[in-house]
Amino acid sequence: SLLVRGRAAFVLVGGARWGADVLMREPRTLPEAWRRAVCESVPMAAPAEVPCQMREQVLVLNPFMELVRRWLRPASRADVSPSR
């Protein structure tokens, strides 16, 4: 994964025009602007998938009335939707 991300960064900054010489040199001998560009263009890794259950979706046919119901309901039932 790290190698793939490094290759992607190399392609994004146009490393091919530098040729194979850039791959054989020590990183500290490369121009600072080029090193910074490579570091900034490294794509972020995708987060790991986590199995979970999706909450059941509720169909609201009249959004305005649902808003009125939520506004008028008692504060003690603030976390419970009356349409469920």
PDB file of N, CA, C and O in Angstrom:
ATOM      1  N   SER A   1       0.823  -1.184   0.000  1.00  0.00           N
ATOM      2  CA  SER A   1       0.000   0.000   0.000  1.00  0.00           C
ATOM      3  C   SER A   1       0.875   1.260   0.000  1.00  0.00           C
ATOM      4  O   SER A   1       0.600   2.207  -0.736  1.00  0.00           O
ATOM      5  N   LEU A   2       1.900   1.268   0.805  1.00  0.00           N
ATOM      6  CA  LEU A   2       2.784   2.432   0.859  1.00  0.00           C
ATOM      7  C   LEU A   2       3.510   2.620  -0.464  1.00  0.00           C
ATOM      8  O   LEU A   2       3.680   3.748  -0.927  1.00  0.00           O
ATOM      9  N   LEU A   3       3.940   1.519  -1.074  1.00  0.00           N
ATOM     10  CA  LEU A   3       4.619   1.587  -2.361  1.00  0.00           C
ATOM     11  C   LEU A   3       3.684   2.129  -3.447  1.00  0.00           C
ATOM     12  O   LEU A   3       4.100   2.921  -4.292  1.00  0.00           O
ATOM     13  N   VAL A   4       2.434   1.703  -3.419  1.00  0.00           N
ATOM     14  CA  VAL A   4       1.449   2.178  -4.396  1.00  0.00           C
ATOM     15  C   VAL A   4       1.215   3.672  -4.215  1.00  0.00           C
ATOM     16  O   VAL A   4       1.149   4.413  -5.196  1.00  0.00           O
ATOM     17  N   ARG A   5       1.090   4.116  -2.982  1.00  0.00           N
ATOM     18  CA  ARG A   5       0.877   5.538  -2.726  1.00  0.00           C
ATOM     19  C   ARG A   5       2.097   6.350  -3.138  1.00  0.00           C
ATOM     20  O   ARG A   5       1.952   7.462  -3.647  1.00  0.00           O
ATOM     21  N   GLY A   6       3.292   5.817  -2.930  1.00  0.00           N
ATOM     22  CA  GLY A   6       4.516   6.502  -3.353  1.00  0.00           C
ATOM     23  C   GLY A   6       4.605   6.613  -4.861  1.00  0.00           C
ATOM     24  O   GLY A   6       5.018   7.644  -5.390  1.00  0.00           O
ATOM     25  N   ARG A   7       4.216   5.549  -5.557  1.00  0.00           N
ATOM     26  CA  ARG A   7       4.211   5.593  -7.024  1.00  0.00           C
ATOM     27  C   ARG A   7       3.217   6.623  -7.526  1.00  0.00           C
ATOM     28  O   ARG A   7       3.507   7.363  -8.466  1.00  0.00           O
ATOM     29  N   ALA A   8       2.041   6.676  -6.900  1.00  0.00           N
ATOM     30  CA  ALA A   8       1.023   7.649  -7.303  1.00  0.00           C
ATOM     31  C   ALA A   8       1.535   9.069  -7.112  1.00  0.00           C
ATOM     32  O   ALA A   8       1.332   9.920  -7.978  1.00  0.00           O
ATOM     33  N   ALA A   9       2.193   9.336  -5.996  1.00  0.00           N
ATOM     34  CA  ALA A   9       2.748  10.666  -5.752  1.00  0.00           C
ATOM     35  C   ALA A   9       3.814  11.005  -6.777  1.00  0.00           C
ATOM     36  O   ALA A   9       3.878  12.139  -7.251  1.00  0.00           O
ATOM     37  N   PHE A  10       4.653  10.035  -7.125  1.00  0.00           N
ATOM     38  CA  PHE A  10       5.712  10.231  -8.119  1.00  0.00           C
ATOM     39  C   PHE A  10       5.113  10.624  -9.464  1.00  0.00           C
ATOM     40  O   PHE A  10       5.628  11.511 -10.145  1.00  0.00           O
ATOM     41  N   VAL A  11       4.020   9.958  -9.842  1.00  0.00           N
ATOM     42  CA  VAL A  11       3.361  10.259 -11.113  1.00  0.00           C
ATOM     43  C   VAL A  11       2.688  11.626 -11.056  1.00  0.00           C
ATOM     44  O   VAL A  11       2.750  12.383 -12.024  1.00  0.00           O
ATOM     45  N   LEU A  12       2.046  11.952  -9.931  1.00  0.00           N
ATOM     46  CA  LEU A  12       1.319  13.216  -9.813  1.00  0.00           C
ATOM     47  C   LEU A  12       2.235  14.440  -9.909  1.00  0.00           C
ATOM     48  O   LEU A  12       1.811  15.483 -10.407  1.00  0.00           O
ATOM     49  N   VAL A  13       3.465  14.333  -9.446  1.00  0.00           N
ATOM     50  CA  VAL A  13       4.383  15.483  -9.509  1.00  0.00           C
ATOM     51  C   VAL A  13       5.222  15.473 -10.778  1.00  0.00           C
ATOM     52  O   VAL A  13       6.093  16.327 -10.943  1.00  0.00           O
ATOM     53  N   GLY A  14       4.981  14.535 -11.670  1.00  0.00           N
ATOM     54  CA  GLY A  14       5.717  14.487 -12.929  1.00  0.00           C
ATOM     55  C   GLY A  14       7.132  13.977 -12.754  1.00  0.00           C
ATOM     56  O   GLY A  14       8.057  14.509 -13.369  1.00  0.00           O
ATOM     57  N   GLY A  15       7.319  12.980 -11.947  1.00  0.00           N
ATOM     58  CA  GLY A  15       8.641  12.431 -11.696  1.00  0.00           C
ATOM     59  C   GLY A  15       9.272  11.787 -12.913  1.00  0.00           C
ATOM     60  O   GLY A  15      10.493  11.637 -12.960  1.00  0.00           O
ATOM     61  N   ALA A  16       8.471  11.399 -13.904  1.00  0.00           N
ATOM     62  CA  ALA A  16       9.013  10.739 -15.093  1.00  0.00           C
ATOM     63  C   ALA A  16       9.933  11.662 -15.881  1.00  0.00           C
ATOM     64  O   ALA A  16      10.880  11.200 -16.519  1.00  0.00           O
ATOM     65  N   ARG A  17       9.661  12.962 -15.842  1.00  0.00           N
ATOM     66  CA  ARG A  17      10.524  13.877 -16.592  1.00  0.00           C
ATOM     67  C   ARG A  17      11.893  14.026 -15.951  1.00  0.00           C
ATOM     68  O   ARG A  17      12.833  14.482 -16.601  1.00  0.00           O
ATOM     69  N   TRP A  18      12.019  13.648 -14.688  1.00  0.00           N
ATOM     70  CA  TRP A  18      13.319  13.680 -14.017  1.00  0.00           C
ATOM     71  C   TRP A  18      14.147  12.451 -14.380  1.00  0.00           C
ATOM     72  O   TRP A  18      15.372  12.458 -14.264  1.00  0.00           O
ATOM     73  N   GLY A  19      13.460  11.396 -14.819  1.00  0.00           N
ATOM     74  CA  GLY A  19      14.152  10.171 -15.223  1.00  0.00           C
ATOM     75  C   GLY A  19      14.501   9.286 -14.042  1.00  0.00           C
ATOM     76  O   GLY A  19      14.124   9.561 -12.903  1.00  0.00           O
ATOM     77  N   ALA A  20      15.235   8.209 -14.338  1.00  0.00           N
ATOM     78  CA  ALA A  20      15.605   7.230 -13.313  1.00  0.00           C
ATOM     79  C   ALA A  20      16.615   7.793 -12.337  1.00  0.00           C
ATOM     80  O   ALA A  20      16.784   7.259 -11.241  1.00  0.00           O
ATOM     81  N   ASP A  21      17.297   8.879 -12.727  1.00  0.00           N
ATOM     82  CA  ASP A  21      18.300   9.492 -11.860  1.00  0.00           C
ATOM     83  C   ASP A  21      17.713   9.887 -10.507  1.00  0.00           C
ATOM     84  O   ASP A  21      18.359   9.743  -9.470  1.00  0.00           O
ATOM     85  N   VAL A  22      16.475  10.389 -10.536  1.00  0.00           N
ATOM     86  CA  VAL A  22      15.844  10.835  -9.291  1.00  0.00           C
ATOM     87  C   VAL A  22      15.583   9.668  -8.346  1.00  0.00           C
ATOM     88  O   VAL A  22      15.563   9.853  -7.129  1.00  0.00           O
ATOM     89  N   LEU A  23      15.384   8.476  -8.887  1.00  0.00           N
ATOM     90  CA  LEU A  23      15.131   7.310  -8.042  1.00  0.00           C
ATOM     91  C   LEU A  23      16.412   6.762  -7.418  1.00  0.00           C
ATOM     92  O   LEU A  23      16.363   6.108  -6.376  1.00  0.00           O
ATOM     93  N   MET A  24      17.540   7.021  -8.039  1.00  0.00           N
ATOM     94  CA  MET A  24      18.806   6.471  -7.560  1.00  0.00           C
ATOM     95  C   MET A  24      19.537   7.415  -6.600  1.00  0.00           C
ATOM     96  O   MET A  24      20.475   7.002  -5.918  1.00  0.00           O
ATOM     97  N   ARG A  25      19.118   8.656  -6.545  1.00  0.00           N
ATOM     98  CA  ARG A  25      19.795   9.636  -5.686  1.00  0.00           C
ATOM     99  C   ARG A  25      19.288   9.566  -4.253  1.00  0.00           C
ATOM    100  O   ARG A  25      18.201   9.051  -3.991  1.00  0.00           O
ATOM    101  N   GLU A  26      20.075  10.079  -3.345  1.00  0.00           N
ATOM    102  CA  GLU A  26      19.657  10.195  -1.948  1.00  0.00           C
ATOM    103  C   GLU A  26      18.571  11.268  -1.857  1.00  0.00           C
ATOM    104  O   GLU A  26      18.655  12.282  -2.550  1.00  0.00           O
ATOM    105  N   PRO A  27      17.557  11.064  -1.018  1.00  0.00           N
ATOM    106  CA  PRO A  27      16.482  12.064  -0.916  1.00  0.00           C
ATOM    107  C   PRO A  27      16.993  13.454  -0.532  1.00  0.00           C
ATOM    108  O   PRO A  27      16.435  14.456  -0.980  1.00  0.00           O
ATOM    109  N   ARG A  28      18.023  13.528   0.274  1.00  0.00           N
ATOM    110  CA  ARG A  28      18.508  14.849   0.706  1.00  0.00           C
ATOM    111  C   ARG A  28      19.186  15.622  -0.429  1.00  0.00           C
ATOM    112  O   ARG A  28      19.364  16.835  -0.313  1.00  0.00           O
ATOM    113  N   THR A  29      19.568  14.955  -1.518  1.00  0.00           N
ATOM    114  CA  THR A  29      20.203  15.644  -2.643  1.00  0.00           C
ATOM    115  C   THR A  29      19.184  16.175  -3.654  1.00  0.00           C
ATOM    116  O   THR A  29      19.551  16.895  -4.582  1.00  0.00           O
ATOM    117  N   LEU A  30      17.927  15.829  -3.481  1.00  0.00           N
ATOM    118  CA  LEU A  30      16.882  16.315  -4.384  1.00  0.00           C
ATOM    119  C   LEU A  30      16.492  17.741  -4.004  1.00  0.00           C
ATOM    120  O   LEU A  30      16.641  18.133  -2.847  1.00  0.00           O
ATOM    121  N   PRO A  31      15.999  18.513  -4.957  1.00  0.00           N
ATOM    122  CA  PRO A  31      15.550  19.874  -4.639  1.00  0.00           C
ATOM    123  C   PRO A  31      14.441  19.861  -3.580  1.00  0.00           C
ATOM    124  O   PRO A  31      13.550  19.013  -3.612  1.00  0.00           O
ATOM    125  N   GLU A  32      14.509  20.800  -2.658  1.00  0.00           N
ATOM    126  CA  GLU A  32      13.542  20.866  -1.550  1.00  0.00           C
ATOM    127  C   GLU A  32      12.115  21.027  -2.065  1.00  0.00           C
ATOM    128  O   GLU A  32      11.193  20.407  -1.535  1.00  0.00           O
ATOM    129  N   ALA A  33      11.928  21.845  -3.085  1.00  0.00           N
ATOM    130  CA  ALA A  33      10.576  22.057  -3.630  1.00  0.00           C
ATOM    131  C   ALA A  33      10.010  20.756  -4.193  1.00  0.00           C
ATOM    132  O   ALA A  33       8.820  20.481  -4.040  1.00  0.00           O
ATOM    133  N   TRP A  34      10.848  19.960  -4.838  1.00  0.00           N
ATOM    134  CA  TRP A  34      10.377  18.702  -5.406  1.00  0.00           C
ATOM    135  C   TRP A  34      10.026  17.710  -4.303  1.00  0.00           C
ATOM    136  O   TRP A  34       9.012  17.019  -4.391  1.00  0.00           O
ATOM    137  N   ARG A  35      10.850  17.635  -3.274  1.00  0.00           N
ATOM    138  CA  ARG A  35      10.547  16.725  -2.156  1.00  0.00           C
ATOM    139  C   ARG A  35       9.251  17.128  -1.477  1.00  0.00           C
ATOM    140  O   ARG A  35       8.435  16.271  -1.137  1.00  0.00           O
ATOM    141  N   ARG A  36       9.052  18.429  -1.274  1.00  0.00           N
ATOM    142  CA  ARG A  36       7.830  18.906  -0.638  1.00  0.00           C
ATOM    143  C   ARG A  36       6.619  18.570  -1.509  1.00  0.00           C
ATOM    144  O   ARG A  36       5.578  18.161  -0.994  1.00  0.00           O
ATOM    145  N   ALA A  37       6.753  18.741  -2.831  1.00  0.00           N
ATOM    146  CA  ALA A  37       5.642  18.434  -3.745  1.00  0.00           C
ATOM    147  C   ALA A  37       5.282  16.954  -3.691  1.00  0.00           C
ATOM    148  O   ALA A  37       4.101  16.605  -3.706  1.00  0.00           O
ATOM    149  N   VAL A  38       6.282  16.082  -3.630  1.00  0.00           N
ATOM    150  CA  VAL A  38       6.015  14.640  -3.550  1.00  0.00           C
ATOM    151  C   VAL A  38       5.305  14.312  -2.237  1.00  0.00           C
ATOM    152  O   VAL A  38       4.337  13.552  -2.224  1.00  0.00           O
ATOM    153  N   CYS A  39       5.778  14.875  -1.153  1.00  0.00           N
ATOM    154  CA  CYS A  39       5.148  14.602   0.156  1.00  0.00           C
ATOM    155  C   CYS A  39       3.708  15.088   0.196  1.00  0.00           C
ATOM    156  O   CYS A  39       2.845  14.420   0.766  1.00  0.00           O
ATOM    157  N   GLU A  40       3.439  16.241  -0.400  1.00  0.00           N
ATOM    158  CA  GLU A  40       2.081  16.784  -0.370  1.00  0.00           C
ATOM    159  C   GLU A  40       1.129  16.045  -1.298  1.00  0.00           C
ATOM    160  O   GLU A  40      -0.084  16.089  -1.094  1.00  0.00           O
ATOM    161  N   SER A  41       1.655  15.365  -2.315  1.00  0.00           N
ATOM    162  CA  SER A  41       0.771  14.699  -3.267  1.00  0.00           C
ATOM    163  C   SER A  41       0.550  13.224  -2.962  1.00  0.00           C
ATOM    164  O   SER A  41      -0.115  12.535  -3.735  1.00  0.00           O
ATOM    165  N   VAL A  42       1.086  12.727  -1.864  1.00  0.00           N
ATOM    166  CA  VAL A  42       0.849  11.328  -1.496  1.00  0.00           C
ATOM    167  C   VAL A  42      -0.625  11.167  -1.143  1.00  0.00           C
ATOM    168  O   VAL A  42      -1.105  11.822  -0.219  1.00  0.00           O
ATOM    169  N   PRO A  43      -1.359  10.302  -1.864  1.00  0.00           N
ATOM    170  CA  PRO A  43      -2.779  10.121  -1.558  1.00  0.00           C
ATOM    171  C   PRO A  43      -2.971   9.498  -0.182  1.00  0.00           C
ATOM    172  O   PRO A  43      -2.165   8.689   0.277  1.00  0.00           O
ATOM    173  N   MET A  44      -4.054   9.898   0.454  1.00  0.00           N
ATOM    174  CA  MET A  44      -4.382   9.339   1.767  1.00  0.00           C
ATOM    175  C   MET A  44      -4.922   7.923   1.586  1.00  0.00           C
ATOM    176  O   MET A  44      -5.640   7.641   0.627  1.00  0.00           O
ATOM    177  N   ALA A  45      -4.576   7.054   2.498  1.00  0.00           N
ATOM    178  CA  ALA A  45      -5.073   5.680   2.448  1.00  0.00           C
ATOM    179  C   ALA A  45      -6.560   5.657   2.807  1.00  0.00           C
ATOM    180  O   ALA A  45      -7.024   6.449   3.627  1.00  0.00           O
ATOM    181  N   ALA A  46      -7.279   4.758   2.194  1.00  0.00           N
ATOM    182  CA  ALA A  46      -8.704   4.606   2.510  1.00  0.00           C
ATOM    183  C   ALA A  46      -8.843   3.975   3.891  1.00  0.00           C
ATOM    184  O   ALA A  46      -8.077   3.076   4.239  1.00  0.00           O
ATOM    185  N   PRO A  47      -9.813   4.436   4.681  1.00  0.00           N
ATOM    186  CA  PRO A  47     -10.005   3.831   6.001  1.00  0.00           C
ATOM    187  C   PRO A  47     -10.467   2.381   5.885  1.00  0.00           C
ATOM    188  O   PRO A  47     -11.099   1.995   4.902  1.00  0.00           O
ATOM    189  N   ALA A  48     -10.148   1.604   6.881  1.00  0.00           N
ATOM    190  CA  ALA A  48     -10.556   0.197   6.893  1.00  0.00           C
ATOM    191  C   ALA A  48     -12.070   0.090   7.024  1.00  0.00           C
ATOM    192  O   ALA A  48     -12.711   0.898   7.696  1.00  0.00           O
ATOM    193  N   GLU A  49     -12.622  -0.913   6.375  1.00  0.00           N
ATOM    194  CA  GLU A  49     -14.064  -1.128   6.461  1.00  0.00           C
ATOM    195  C   GLU A  49     -14.410  -1.725   7.821  1.00  0.00           C
ATOM    196  O   GLU A  49     -13.741  -2.637   8.306  1.00  0.00           O
ATOM    197  N   VAL A  50     -15.459  -1.194   8.417  1.00  0.00           N
ATOM    198  CA  VAL A  50     -15.914  -1.669   9.721  1.00  0.00           C
ATOM    199  C   VAL A  50     -17.344  -2.163   9.545  1.00  0.00           C
ATOM    200  O   VAL A  50     -18.217  -1.393   9.145  1.00  0.00           O
ATOM    201  N   PRO A  51     -17.597  -3.445   9.840  1.00  0.00           N
ATOM    202  CA  PRO A  51     -18.974  -3.930   9.697  1.00  0.00           C
ATOM    203  C   PRO A  51     -19.881  -3.283  10.736  1.00  0.00           C
ATOM    204  O   PRO A  51     -19.539  -3.208  11.916  1.00  0.00           O
ATOM    205  N   CYS A  52     -21.035  -2.820  10.283  1.00  0.00           N
ATOM    206  CA  CYS A  52     -21.997  -2.209  11.200  1.00  0.00           C
ATOM    207  C   CYS A  52     -23.381  -2.306  10.570  1.00  0.00           C
ATOM    208  O   CYS A  52     -23.522  -2.657   9.399  1.00  0.00           O
ATOM    209  N   GLN A  53     -24.380  -1.994  11.351  1.00  0.00           N
ATOM    210  CA  GLN A  53     -25.746  -2.026  10.856  1.00  0.00           C
ATOM    211  C   GLN A  53     -26.206  -0.604  10.578  1.00  0.00           C
ATOM    212  O   GLN A  53     -25.985   0.308  11.375  1.00  0.00           O
ATOM    213  N   MET A  54     -26.845  -0.438   9.441  1.00  0.00           N
ATOM    214  CA  MET A  54     -27.385   0.875   9.099  1.00  0.00           C
ATOM    215  C   MET A  54     -28.715   1.061   9.811  1.00  0.00           C
ATOM    216  O   MET A  54     -29.539   0.148   9.872  1.00  0.00           O
ATOM    217  N   ARG A  55     -28.907   2.253  10.344  1.00  0.00           N
ATOM    218  CA  ARG A  55     -30.168   2.530  11.018  1.00  0.00           C
ATOM    219  C   ARG A  55     -31.315   2.501  10.022  1.00  0.00           C
ATOM    220  O   ARG A  55     -31.152   2.837   8.850  1.00  0.00           O
ATOM    221  N   GLU A  56     -32.468   2.095  10.507  1.00  0.00           N
ATOM    222  CA  GLU A  56     -33.644   2.054   9.648  1.00  0.00           C
ATOM    223  C   GLU A  56     -34.049   3.474   9.282  1.00  0.00           C
ATOM    224  O   GLU A  56     -34.150   4.347  10.144  1.00  0.00           O
ATOM    225  N   GLN A  57     -34.277   3.691   8.003  1.00  0.00           N
ATOM    226  CA  GLN A  57     -34.667   5.021   7.560  1.00  0.00           C
ATOM    227  C   GLN A  57     -36.176   5.181   7.657  1.00  0.00           C
ATOM    228  O   GLN A  57     -36.933   4.238   7.425  1.00  0.00           O
ATOM    229  N   VAL A  58     -36.596   6.384   8.002  1.00  0.00           N
ATOM    230  CA  VAL A  58     -38.011   6.670   8.170  1.00  0.00           C
ATOM    231  C   VAL A  58     -38.460   7.575   7.034  1.00  0.00           C
ATOM    232  O   VAL A  58     -37.833   8.601   6.769  1.00  0.00           O
ATOM    233  N   LEU A  59     -39.526   7.207   6.375  1.00  0.00           N
ATOM    234  CA  LEU A  59     -40.071   8.013   5.300  1.00  0.00           C
ATOM    235  C   LEU A  59     -40.988   9.078   5.881  1.00  0.00           C
ATOM    236  O   LEU A  59     -41.952   8.758   6.578  1.00  0.00           O
ATOM    237  N   VAL A  60     -40.695  10.334   5.600  1.00  0.00           N
ATOM    238  CA  VAL A  60     -41.522  11.442   6.067  1.00  0.00           C
ATOM    239  C   VAL A  60     -42.236  12.011   4.847  1.00  0.00           C
ATOM    240  O   VAL A  60     -41.606  12.574   3.952  1.00  0.00           O
ATOM    241  N   LEU A  61     -43.555  11.859   4.824  1.00  0.00           N
ATOM    242  CA  LEU A  61     -44.326  12.309   3.665  1.00  0.00           C
ATOM    243  C   LEU A  61     -44.578  13.806   3.685  1.00  0.00           C
ATOM    244  O   LEU A  61     -44.727  14.424   2.631  1.00  0.00           O
ATOM    245  N   ASN A  62     -44.627  14.386   4.851  1.00  0.00           N
ATOM    246  CA  ASN A  62     -44.874  15.820   4.952  1.00  0.00           C
ATOM    247  C   ASN A  62     -43.794  16.420   5.863  1.00  0.00           C
ATOM    248  O   ASN A  62     -43.986  16.464   7.078  1.00  0.00           O
ATOM    249  N   PRO A  63     -42.682  16.876   5.318  1.00  0.00           N
ATOM    250  CA  PRO A  63     -41.583  17.373   6.145  1.00  0.00           C
ATOM    251  C   PRO A  63     -41.966  18.573   7.013  1.00  0.00           C
ATOM    252  O   PRO A  63     -41.458  18.724   8.124  1.00  0.00           O
ATOM    253  N   PHE A  64     -42.867  19.429   6.504  1.00  0.00           N
ATOM    254  CA  PHE A  64     -43.261  20.594   7.301  1.00  0.00           C
ATOM    255  C   PHE A  64     -43.996  20.161   8.565  1.00  0.00           C
ATOM    256  O   PHE A  64     -43.718  20.673   9.649  1.00  0.00           O
ATOM    257  N   MET A  65     -44.931  19.222   8.434  1.00  0.00           N
ATOM    258  CA  MET A  65     -45.672  18.759   9.620  1.00  0.00           C
ATOM    259  C   MET A  65     -44.750  18.020  10.587  1.00  0.00           C
ATOM    260  O   MET A  65     -44.919  18.116  11.802  1.00  0.00           O
ATOM    261  N   GLU A  66     -43.785  17.289  10.057  1.00  0.00           N
ATOM    262  CA  GLU A  66     -42.814  16.617  10.931  1.00  0.00           C
ATOM    263  C   GLU A  66     -42.029  17.654  11.725  1.00  0.00           C
ATOM    264  O   GLU A  66     -41.767  17.458  12.912  1.00  0.00           O
ATOM    265  N   LEU A  67     -41.657  18.743  11.089  1.00  0.00           N
ATOM    266  CA  LEU A  67     -40.957  19.825  11.780  1.00  0.00           C
ATOM    267  C   LEU A  67     -41.828  20.430  12.875  1.00  0.00           C
ATOM    268  O   LEU A  67     -41.350  20.697  13.978  1.00  0.00           O
ATOM    269  N   VAL A  68     -43.104  20.646  12.569  1.00  0.00           N
ATOM    270  CA  VAL A  68     -44.034  21.197  13.560  1.00  0.00           C
ATOM    271  C   VAL A  68     -44.189  20.228  14.730  1.00  0.00           C
ATOM    272  O   VAL A  68     -44.183  20.652  15.886  1.00  0.00           O
ATOM    273  N   ARG A  69     -44.328  18.915  14.442  1.00  0.00           N
ATOM    274  CA  ARG A  69     -44.454  17.920  15.516  1.00  0.00           C
ATOM    275  C   ARG A  69     -43.224  17.925  16.426  1.00  0.00           C
ATOM    276  O   ARG A  69     -43.347  17.871  17.649  1.00  0.00           O
ATOM    277  N   ARG A  70     -42.043  17.989  15.815  1.00  0.00           N
ATOM    278  CA  ARG A  70     -40.829  17.993  16.618  1.00  0.00           C
ATOM    279  C   ARG A  70     -40.731  19.250  17.468  1.00  0.00           C
ATOM    280  O   ARG A  70     -40.230  19.208  18.591  1.00  0.00           O
ATOM    281  N   TRP A  71     -41.209  20.365  16.934  1.00  0.00           N
ATOM    282  CA  TRP A  71     -41.124  21.623  17.665  1.00  0.00           C
ATOM    283  C   TRP A  71     -42.130  21.661  18.820  1.00  0.00           C
ATOM    284  O   TRP A  71     -41.862  22.262  19.861  1.00  0.00           O
ATOM    285  N   LEU A  72     -43.294  21.015  18.631  1.00  0.00           N
ATOM    286  CA  LEU A  72     -44.342  21.056  19.646  1.00  0.00           C
ATOM    287  C   LEU A  72     -44.251  19.944  20.688  1.00  0.00           C
ATOM    288  O   LEU A  72     -44.917  20.024  21.720  1.00  0.00           O
ATOM    289  N   ARG A  73     -43.463  18.932  20.451  1.00  0.00           N
ATOM    290  CA  ARG A  73     -43.430  17.821  21.398  1.00  0.00           C
ATOM    291  C   ARG A  73     -42.747  18.252  22.706  1.00  0.00           C
ATOM    292  O   ARG A  73     -41.938  19.180  22.712  1.00  0.00           O
ATOM    293  N   PRO A  74     -43.078  17.572  23.807  1.00  0.00           N
ATOM    294  CA  PRO A  74     -42.486  17.925  25.099  1.00  0.00           C
ATOM    295  C   PRO A  74     -40.971  17.699  25.107  1.00  0.00           C
ATOM    296  O   PRO A  74     -40.457  16.844  24.385  1.00  0.00           O
ATOM    297  N   ALA A  75     -40.278  18.465  25.922  1.00  0.00           N
ATOM    298  CA  ALA A  75     -38.817  18.359  26.014  1.00  0.00           C
ATOM    299  C   ALA A  75     -38.390  17.002  26.553  1.00  0.00           C
ATOM    300  O   ALA A  75     -37.272  16.568  26.278  1.00  0.00           O
ATOM    301  N   SER A  76     -39.244  16.317  27.314  1.00  0.00           N
ATOM    302  CA  SER A  76     -38.888  15.016  27.867  1.00  0.00           C
ATOM    303  C   SER A  76     -38.765  13.953  26.767  1.00  0.00           C
ATOM    304  O   SER A  76     -38.128  12.920  26.975  1.00  0.00           O
ATOM    305  N   ARG A  77     -39.362  14.196  25.618  1.00  0.00           N
ATOM    306  CA  ARG A  77     -39.294  13.237  24.512  1.00  0.00           C
ATOM    307  C   ARG A  77     -38.424  13.775  23.376  1.00  0.00           C
ATOM    308  O   ARG A  77     -38.688  13.494  22.207  1.00  0.00           O
ATOM    309  N   ALA A  78     -37.415  14.528  23.707  1.00  0.00           N
ATOM    310  CA  ALA A  78     -36.602  15.216  22.705  1.00  0.00           C
ATOM    311  C   ALA A  78     -35.860  14.248  21.781  1.00  0.00           C
ATOM    312  O   ALA A  78     -35.610  14.587  20.625  1.00  0.00           O
ATOM    313  N   ASP A  79     -35.505  13.061  22.258  1.00  0.00           N
ATOM    314  CA  ASP A  79     -34.728  12.165  21.428  1.00  0.00           C
ATOM    315  C   ASP A  79     -35.587  11.099  20.731  1.00  0.00           C
ATOM    316  O   ASP A  79     -35.048  10.205  20.079  1.00  0.00           O
ATOM    317  N   VAL A  80     -36.902  11.186  20.862  1.00  0.00           N
ATOM    318  CA  VAL A  80     -37.790  10.191  20.264  1.00  0.00           C
ATOM    319  C   VAL A  80     -38.649  10.896  19.220  1.00  0.00           C
ATOM    320  O   VAL A  80     -39.301  11.899  19.511  1.00  0.00           O
ATOM    321  N   SER A  81     -38.642  10.360  18.006  1.00  0.00           N
ATOM    322  CA  SER A  81     -39.455  10.948  16.950  1.00  0.00           C
ATOM    323  C   SER A  81     -40.894  10.440  17.073  1.00  0.00           C
ATOM    324  O   SER A  81     -41.091   9.229  17.175  1.00  0.00           O
ATOM    325  N   PRO A  82     -41.910  11.313  17.068  1.00  0.00           N
ATOM    326  CA  PRO A  82     -43.281  10.863  17.204  1.00  0.00           C
ATOM    327  C   PRO A  82     -43.815  10.139  15.977  1.00  0.00           C
ATOM    328  O   PRO A  82     -44.854   9.483  16.058  1.00  0.00           O
ATOM    329  N   SER A  83     -43.129  10.241  14.842  1.00  0.00           N
ATOM    330  CA  SER A  83     -43.627   9.590  13.642  1.00  0.00           C
ATOM    331  C   SER A  83     -43.251   8.137  13.549  1.00  0.00           C
ATOM    332  O   SER A  83     -43.692   7.451  12.626  1.00  0.00           O
ATOM    333  N   ARG A  84     -42.452   7.640  14.472  1.00  0.00           N
ATOM    334  CA  ARG A  84     -42.031   6.232  14.410  1.00  0.00           C
ATOM    335  C   ARG A  84     -43.026   5.333  15.065  1.00  0.00           C
ATOM    336  O   ARG A  84     -42.830   4.119  15.103  1.00  0.00           O
TER     337      ARG A  84
END
